[in-house]
Amino acid sequence: MKLMPLRGALAALLLLSSALCATTAAAQDSSAKNTECKTLQELNPGLGTSQSVSANKEFVTVWGSFDLPGGPCGYASAEEHYNALLAAAKAKGGPTKHTFDTLPDWSGTWGTENNTGEIAIVGRNSTREGMAARLKPEAREVFMRDSQMWLDDHAIDPISFCLQPNFPRWFTEYGYREQFLTPERSVFYSQMVNQLRHIYTDGRPHPSDEWITPEWLGYSIGFWDEDVLVIWTKGIKEGILQRNMPRQTNQMETIERWKLVDPSGHDIPINTLGAKADPHARLEIELTMYDPTFIQPWHTVVAYYKELETTPEEKERTWVQSWDCVEGSNWYMTAEGVISQYAPGQKPPITNPDYWFNEKYKHQ
């Protein structure tokens, strides 16, 4: 009878050893896959920069990294990426449970800094060939056709129909932005089409597959890792990343990491459209996009500058006005200048990306 505890202990040790061996084998297998994997830069020598196969220049950041998370070819999914970040936070005793007193101060009026990263207005920081190299064959063929239509003025930007910018295009649009942080949720405001984005940090999961329907900005959950906000977004409508950029499916999911940094001492050119930027405040966001049309996850960095609001003139500039644009209006003007209304079934399918690209169009 005295041997039973020893036998039990030995059995437990054997089980633990087996589990460790299995974990080690899985890690080695994952490591081997990453070692065997070739980056897009290796597969497409001569394209892009050291930071990205599709970038047309090198970007400067304070904190945000252009290294693809998860190894040379990245994580297999946004869920795996998010869980890895959550596990790392838990290993440090997190996630961080902030109070109103400990939350970072992201107050004020902000603007998109379109000089940083590839999710930028009209795709200004990417090359056509590099973006094509990121896509699987069928999506690449669609993108090259769409791209030519942009060049030939046969494409119409969906926001011309007063459709909302979908996510992550949401990052790129001009207009004022504000962030409202609370311990269990944050709300991000964008002046374009008066969009509000909700990020829940109270521990809830995403909506169930039976309930979720694609939305312009998707559904976002997250957690705090000290002063870094981690966000996982899914359930996004199909659309385009920007003018002159590839389409995205409604299966796209994204992972973001937001952090407030001080850019002073860094030579970072800021595109402020004439505004004065606070030299000590900058939001940098690491963004990783997962879409079944991508060969590998697409990783980049987005940045916001903070508007100075110290003088009366600066305060006068930053009044936020409502964006007067009605999505999906049934009213239209005929070629003869007559205001008319679509009858049921006549309205064109303006939310379908195929409708935005048509050789019959001549955009002026």
C-alpha positions as CSV (number, residue, x, y, z in Angstrom):
1,M,0.0,0.0,0.0
2,K,2.9,2.3,0.7
3,L,4.0,2.0,-2.9
4,M,0.8,3.4,-4.3
5,P,1.6,7.0,-3.7
6,L,5.0,6.5,-5.4
7,R,3.4,4.7,-8.4
8,G,0.9,7.6,-8.6
9,A,3.7,10.2,-8.6
10,L,5.6,8.2,-11.2
11,A,2.5,8.1,-13.4
12,A,2.0,11.8,-13.0
13,L,5.6,12.4,-13.9
14,L,5.2,10.2,-17.0
15,L,2.1,12.1,-18.0
16,L,3.9,15.5,-17.5
17,S,6.9,14.3,-19.5
18,S,4.7,13.2,-22.3
19,A,2.9,16.5,-22.3
20,L,6.2,18.4,-22.3
21,C,7.5,16.2,-25.2
22,A,4.3,16.9,-27.2
23,T,4.6,20.6,-26.5
24,T,8.2,20.6,-27.5
25,A,7.5,18.6,-30.6
26,A,4.7,21.0,-31.6
27,A,7.0,24.0,-31.0
28,Q,9.8,22.4,-33.0
29,D,7.3,21.6,-35.8
30,S,6.1,25.2,-35.8
31,S,9.7,26.5,-35.7
32,A,10.6,24.1,-38.6
33,K,7.7,25.4,-40.6
34,N,8.8,29.0,-40.0
35,T,12.3,28.1,-40.9
36,E,11.2,26.5,-44.1
37,C,8.9,29.4,-44.9
38,K,10.1,32.1,-47.3
39,T,9.1,35.7,-46.9
40,L,7.4,37.6,-49.6
41,Q,10.6,39.6,-50.0
42,E,12.5,36.4,-50.6
43,L,9.9,35.2,-53.1
44,N,9.9,38.6,-54.9
45,P,13.5,39.9,-54.8
46,G,13.7,43.5,-56.0
47,L,10.2,44.5,-54.9
48,G,9.5,46.9,-52.1
49,T,11.8,47.7,-49.2
50,S,13.3,46.0,-46.3
51,Q,10.1,46.7,-44.4
52,S,7.5,45.5,-46.9
53,V,7.4,43.9,-50.3
54,S,4.7,46.4,-51.4
55,A,6.0,49.6,-49.9
56,N,7.5,52.4,-52.0
57,K,9.6,53.9,-49.3
58,E,11.1,53.2,-45.9
59,F,8.9,54.4,-42.9
60,V,10.2,56.0,-39.7
61,T,8.4,55.2,-36.4
62,V,9.0,55.7,-32.7
63,W,7.7,52.4,-31.4
64,G,5.7,50.6,-34.1
65,S,7.5,47.7,-35.8
66,F,7.2,46.6,-39.4
67,D,8.4,43.0,-38.5
68,L,5.6,40.5,-39.3
69,P,4.3,39.1,-35.9
70,G,4.6,35.3,-35.6
71,G,7.8,34.7,-37.5
72,P,8.9,35.0,-41.2
73,C,5.4,34.1,-42.6
74,G,3.3,35.2,-39.6
75,Y,0.5,33.6,-37.6
76,A,-1.9,31.2,-39.3
77,S,-4.9,33.4,-38.2
78,A,-5.9,36.5,-36.4
79,E,-7.2,34.3,-33.6
80,E,-3.8,32.6,-33.1
81,H,-2.2,36.0,-33.2
82,Y,-4.6,37.5,-30.6
83,N,-4.2,34.5,-28.3
84,A,-0.4,34.7,-28.4
85,L,-0.6,38.4,-27.4
86,L,-3.1,37.5,-24.6
87,A,-0.8,34.7,-23.4
88,A,2.2,37.1,-23.3
89,A,0.2,39.6,-21.3
90,K,-1.0,36.9,-18.8
91,A,2.6,35.8,-18.4
92,K,3.3,39.3,-17.0
93,G,0.3,39.2,-14.7
94,G,-2.1,40.8,-17.1
95,P,-4.2,41.7,-18.9
96,T,-4.0,45.1,-17.2
97,K,-7.2,46.2,-15.5
98,H,-7.2,49.9,-15.8
99,T,-9.2,52.4,-13.8
100,F,-10.2,55.9,-15.0
101,D,-7.1,57.2,-13.2
102,T,-4.7,54.8,-14.8
103,L,-5.9,54.8,-18.4
104,P,-3.5,56.5,-20.9
105,D,-4.4,60.1,-21.9
106,W,-5.5,60.0,-25.5
107,S,-7.7,63.0,-25.2
108,G,-7.7,65.9,-27.8
109,T,-8.3,66.1,-31.5
110,W,-6.2,63.9,-33.8
111,G,-5.6,63.4,-37.5
112,T,-4.4,60.6,-39.7
113,E,-0.7,60.9,-40.6
114,N,-0.8,59.4,-44.1
115,N,3.0,59.4,-44.5
116,T,3.4,56.3,-42.3
117,G,2.5,52.8,-43.4
118,E,0.7,51.3,-46.3
119,I,-2.9,51.8,-45.2
120,A,-2.8,55.3,-46.5
121,I,-5.0,57.6,-48.6
122,V,-5.3,56.5,-52.3
123,G,-2.7,53.9,-51.7
124,R,0.1,56.5,-51.9
125,N,2.7,54.5,-50.0
126,S,2.4,51.2,-51.9
127,T,3.4,49.9,-55.4
128,R,1.0,48.1,-57.8
129,E,3.5,45.3,-58.4
130,G,4.2,44.8,-54.7
131,M,0.5,44.7,-53.7
132,A,-0.1,42.1,-56.5
133,A,2.7,40.0,-55.1
134,R,0.7,39.8,-51.8
135,L,-2.3,38.2,-53.4
136,K,-3.3,34.7,-54.4
137,P,-3.7,34.2,-58.2
138,E,-7.5,34.9,-58.5
139,A,-7.4,37.9,-56.3
140,R,-4.3,39.2,-58.1
141,E,-6.1,39.0,-61.4
142,V,-9.0,41.0,-60.0
143,F,-6.7,43.6,-58.5
144,M,-4.7,44.1,-61.7
145,R,-8.0,44.6,-63.6
146,D,-9.4,47.0,-60.9
147,S,-6.1,48.9,-60.9
148,Q,-6.2,49.5,-64.6
149,M,-9.7,50.8,-64.3
150,W,-8.5,53.3,-61.7
151,L,-5.9,54.4,-64.2
152,D,-8.4,54.7,-67.0
153,D,-11.0,56.5,-64.8
154,H,-13.5,53.6,-65.1
155,A,-13.7,53.1,-61.3
156,I,-15.8,54.9,-58.7
157,D,-14.8,55.2,-55.1
158,P,-17.6,53.7,-53.0
159,I,-17.5,56.7,-50.6
160,S,-18.8,58.7,-53.6
161,F,-22.1,56.9,-52.9
162,C,-22.0,58.1,-49.3
163,L,-21.0,54.6,-48.3
164,Q,-19.0,54.5,-45.1
165,P,-15.3,53.7,-45.3
166,N,-15.0,50.1,-44.2
167,F,-12.3,48.9,-41.8
168,P,-9.3,49.2,-42.0
169,R,-9.7,51.9,-44.7
170,W,-11.2,53.8,-41.7
171,F,-7.7,54.6,-40.6
172,T,-6.8,56.6,-43.8
173,E,-9.6,59.1,-44.2
174,Y,-9.1,62.8,-43.5
175,G,-11.1,64.5,-40.8
176,Y,-10.9,64.9,-37.1
177,R,-10.6,61.9,-34.7
178,E,-11.2,61.5,-31.0
179,Q,-10.7,58.6,-28.6
180,F,-12.8,58.1,-25.5
181,L,-11.4,55.5,-23.1
182,T,-13.1,53.8,-20.2
183,P,-12.0,50.7,-18.3
184,E,-14.4,48.3,-20.0
185,R,-14.9,49.8,-23.5
186,S,-13.4,52.5,-25.7
187,V,-15.2,54.5,-28.4
188,F,-13.2,55.9,-31.4
189,Y,-14.8,58.7,-33.4
190,S,-14.0,59.6,-37.0
191,Q,-15.5,62.7,-38.5
192,M,-15.9,61.2,-42.0
193,V,-19.6,60.0,-42.1
194,N,-19.6,60.5,-38.3
195,Q,-18.4,56.9,-37.7
196,L,-18.1,55.5,-34.2
197,R,-16.1,52.4,-33.5
198,H,-16.6,50.4,-30.2
199,I,-13.9,48.3,-28.7
200,Y,-15.0,46.1,-25.8
201,T,-12.3,45.4,-23.2
202,D,-14.6,43.8,-20.6
203,G,-13.7,40.2,-21.5
204,R,-16.6,39.4,-23.8
205,P,-16.0,37.3,-26.9
206,H,-17.1,38.3,-30.4
207,P,-20.7,37.8,-31.3
208,S,-21.6,34.2,-32.2
209,D,-21.5,33.1,-35.9
210,E,-25.3,32.8,-35.8
211,W,-25.7,36.4,-34.8
212,I,-22.8,38.2,-36.5
213,T,-23.5,40.1,-39.7
214,P,-20.8,42.0,-41.6
215,E,-20.6,45.7,-40.6
216,W,-18.6,48.6,-42.0
217,L,-16.2,48.6,-39.0
218,G,-16.8,45.1,-37.9
219,Y,-16.9,43.9,-34.2
220,S,-13.9,44.7,-32.0
221,I,-12.8,43.1,-28.7
222,G,-9.5,43.6,-26.9
223,F,-7.5,44.1,-23.7
224,W,-4.9,46.3,-22.2
225,D,-1.3,45.2,-22.0
226,E,0.0,47.9,-19.7
227,D,-0.3,51.1,-21.9
228,V,-0.8,49.2,-25.1
229,L,-4.4,48.5,-26.4
230,V,-4.7,45.2,-28.2
231,I,-7.7,44.8,-30.6
232,W,-9.1,41.9,-32.6
233,T,-11.7,42.9,-35.2
234,K,-13.8,40.6,-37.4
235,G,-17.2,40.7,-39.2
236,I,-16.2,43.4,-41.6
237,K,-18.0,44.2,-44.9
238,E,-16.3,43.4,-48.1
239,G,-14.7,46.4,-49.9
240,I,-11.4,47.9,-50.9
241,L,-8.4,48.8,-48.7
242,Q,-8.3,52.2,-50.4
243,R,-8.4,53.6,-53.9
244,N,-5.8,51.9,-56.0
245,M,-5.5,49.1,-53.5
246,P,-6.8,45.5,-53.4
247,R,-10.2,44.3,-52.5
248,Q,-10.9,42.7,-49.1
249,T,-13.4,39.9,-48.4
250,N,-15.9,39.8,-45.6
251,Q,-13.6,37.2,-44.0
252,M,-10.9,39.7,-43.2
253,E,-9.8,39.9,-39.6
254,T,-7.3,42.3,-38.1
255,I,-5.1,42.6,-35.0
256,E,-4.0,46.1,-33.8
257,R,-1.7,47.3,-31.0
258,W,-2.1,51.0,-30.1
259,K,0.4,53.0,-28.1
260,L,0.9,56.7,-27.3
261,V,4.5,57.8,-28.0
262,D,6.6,61.0,-27.9
263,P,8.0,61.7,-31.4
264,S,10.4,64.4,-30.3
265,G,13.9,63.6,-31.2
266,H,12.8,61.5,-34.2
267,D,13.0,62.8,-37.7
268,I,9.5,61.9,-38.8
269,P,7.9,64.0,-41.6
270,I,4.3,64.7,-40.6
271,N,1.5,65.3,-43.1
272,T,-0.9,67.6,-41.2
273,L,-2.6,69.4,-44.1
274,G,-1.5,72.7,-42.6
275,A,-2.4,72.0,-39.0
276,K,0.1,72.4,-36.1
277,A,1.0,69.1,-34.5
278,D,1.8,68.5,-30.9
279,P,5.5,67.7,-31.0
280,H,5.2,65.4,-28.0
281,A,2.1,63.3,-28.9
282,R,1.7,60.6,-31.5
283,L,-0.4,57.5,-31.6
284,E,1.2,54.5,-33.4
285,I,-0.8,51.5,-34.3
286,E,0.6,48.2,-35.4
287,L,-1.9,46.6,-37.8
288,T,-1.9,43.0,-39.1
289,M,-4.5,42.1,-41.7
290,Y,-5.7,38.5,-42.3
291,D,-7.7,37.8,-45.5
292,P,-8.1,34.5,-47.4
293,T,-7.0,36.4,-50.6
294,F,-3.6,37.2,-49.0
295,I,-0.6,34.8,-49.5
296,Q,0.7,35.9,-46.0
297,P,-0.7,38.3,-43.4
298,W,-0.2,41.9,-44.3
299,H,1.5,43.9,-41.6
300,T,2.1,47.7,-41.4
301,V,2.0,50.6,-39.0
302,V,-0.6,53.5,-38.9
303,A,0.0,56.8,-37.1
304,Y,-2.1,59.8,-35.8
305,Y,-0.8,63.2,-35.0
306,K,-2.4,65.4,-32.3
307,E,-3.6,68.8,-33.2
308,L,-2.4,71.7,-31.0
309,E,-5.3,73.5,-29.3
310,T,-3.5,76.1,-27.2
311,T,-4.3,79.4,-29.0
312,P,-7.7,80.8,-29.9
313,E,-6.9,80.3,-33.6
314,E,-6.0,76.7,-33.1
315,K,-9.1,76.1,-31.0
316,E,-11.2,77.7,-33.7
317,R,-9.8,75.3,-36.3
318,T,-10.7,72.1,-34.5
319,W,-14.5,72.5,-34.2
320,V,-16.0,69.2,-35.2
321,Q,-18.8,69.4,-37.7
322,S,-21.3,66.7,-38.7
323,W,-20.5,65.0,-42.0
324,D,-23.6,65.5,-44.1
325,C,-23.8,62.5,-46.4
326,V,-26.7,60.1,-46.5
327,E,-25.8,56.5,-47.3
328,G,-28.1,54.7,-49.7
329,S,-30.4,57.6,-50.6
330,N,-33.2,56.6,-53.0
331,W,-33.0,60.1,-54.7
332,Y,-31.0,60.9,-57.7
333,M,-30.7,63.5,-60.5
334,T,-31.3,62.5,-64.1
335,A,-29.2,63.6,-67.0
336,E,-31.9,66.2,-67.7
337,G,-31.5,67.7,-64.2
338,V,-34.7,66.2,-62.8
339,I,-34.7,65.0,-59.2
340,S,-36.2,61.5,-59.3
341,Q,-36.5,58.5,-57.0
342,Y,-35.7,54.8,-57.5
343,A,-38.7,52.5,-57.6
344,P,-38.4,49.2,-55.6
345,G,-36.0,47.0,-57.4
346,Q,-34.4,49.7,-59.5
347,K,-31.7,50.9,-57.2
348,P,-28.2,49.8,-58.3
349,P,-26.3,47.4,-56.0
350,I,-24.0,50.2,-54.7
351,T,-22.5,48.1,-51.9
352,N,-21.3,45.4,-54.3
353,P,-17.6,46.0,-55.2
354,D,-18.2,44.7,-58.7
355,Y,-20.5,47.7,-59.2
356,W,-17.6,50.1,-58.5
357,F,-15.5,48.9,-61.5
358,N,-17.1,49.1,-64.9
359,E,-15.5,49.9,-68.3
360,K,-18.7,51.8,-69.2
361,Y,-18.0,54.4,-66.5
362,K,-16.0,57.5,-67.2
363,H,-15.3,59.1,-63.8
364,Q,-15.0,62.9,-64.0
